[in-house]
């Protein structure tokens, strides 16, 4: 059987370079995932940076291009990964749709503004439009998928509240931290709960500043469409309060989500996986305490490999709904846009 041709636009870190990180699980890039998939062949790469083109060609031994349109015309890939800056995502998604690429993988965030994100999502609705996958990689990660199964199985009871924490860079703007890295944070709680996160208010540091900590208060709601799609697996009753803590000034990375449930607690994040179950307390009579179950998940998470398997399945079945589609990417941008607009309104009212 002829292999599926895959190509990449944007040949930077997430496209290829991160494969050189000795500590990361492999594959951890688009090129690495394509090369590791037995159904695919890496057919070409495109970038306007000559140094990156040369490095990519030397590593992967494939044709490289300066012009994306020429690459698509000559190579005719069935899967196209767009790993450029977010402000160019719509440009390349539109080009790929025009040139009838059947499956597009777009890096997160889906776009750098709500208008472009909506236009990308609209491409999938047109007659013969492409399948567009947003690379929210934790949707494909085995540890997060295991958490989803635990929450849906019901042994911890309903989710009562959620706390999220993101520290990612000592002097980065808080809004940039949220936009670049919080994309995964916001998306994955919607994935894990089959819900939509609604922003309510913020307090703490200036979200456009580079110091301090900002707290974002929100609520998870089930939309009517979500209830129709998965009525039996809802792991909470709407609404569920959510607090997101975004902080600068730390010299370390923290990416964590904590679910407080009726009969337990679950924490997951970078280097964190804990399940706590309610049980008779060993410290006092007639009380219950949380005891660590010791539950864990070993082995690779398969986050990039599973994402590409989803893309391959979409090539084989054009009617397949991807695990992380353009609509999922759009919902994150809608949340960010609401945070930004409410922040601006609050700033204006404070003078």
C-alpha positions, 0 to 999 in steps of 0.5 A: 500500500502506498504511503501517505505523503506528509509535508511541513511548513515552518521548520523550527523547534516544534517541526524538527529541532526539539528532536535533539532534546535528549530528555524529551519523549520521542517523537516530540516534533512533527517531522519525528512523528511522521518519520516514526509512523509506518503509514507515512513518509516525510515528503518535503519541508518549507521555510523562508529561513535558509539556515533552517531549510538546509538543516532540515534537508540534511537531517531528514534527506527530503526536498526543501522549499522556500515557497509553500504554494510551489511545495504543495503543487509539486508534492501534493501532500495528503497531510500538511503540518503548519508549524509557523507563527500563529499570525500566519496560520490562516494564510497557510490553512487557506492556501492548503484548503485551496490546493485540496490538501485533505488533512491539515495539522495546525500548531496551537494556538489556532490563530493569534486573533478570534477573526482568523481562528473563526475563518480557519474553523469555517474552512472545514465547513465548506464543501469538500473542505479539509479536516483541520487538526489543532495540535493540542497535544495533551488530548493525545497523551496517554496520561491525560486520556487515563485521567479522562477515563477515571473522571468518567468512570465515577469513582471520585464522584462529581467534579466540584471545583478545578484549580490550574497553575501555570508558571512558564518563564521568569520575565515573560508577559503573563498574557503571553504565557497564557496565550502560548502555553496556557493554550494546552491548559485551557483546552485540556480541561475542556477535553477532560470534562467535555465542557466549555470554559467561560471566563468570569473575572480576573484579579491580581497582577496586570495580565499585560505585565511581567511580574506577579501573579494573576488569577482568572476565575471561570466556570465550566458549562455543558452546552446543549451540543456537548450533552447531546454528543456525550450524555452518559459520560459527563463527569460533573454538573454545570457549572463548575468553578475554575481558578487559573493561576498564572505567575511570573518571577519563577525560575521553574516550569509548573503546569498542573491541574487539580480536580477536587471531587465529591470523593477524591482528588486528582492532580495531573501535570508536568511530572505530576500524576496523583489520585486520592480517594476518600476513606475512613481517616487514620487520624480521627474517628468518624472522619474521612481523609484523602488517601493516595491510591498509588495509581500511576501510568508508566511508559511513553505518553505517545502524545505526538505519535497519537496525534499523527495516528489521528491525522492518518485516520482522517486521511483514510476516513474523510468523515472522521471527527478528529480528537482535536479539531479546528472547533476545539482550537476556536473555543480556546481562542474565544476564551482568550479573547474574552479574557483580553476584552474583559481585562481592557474593560476593567482597565478603562473603568479603573481610571 
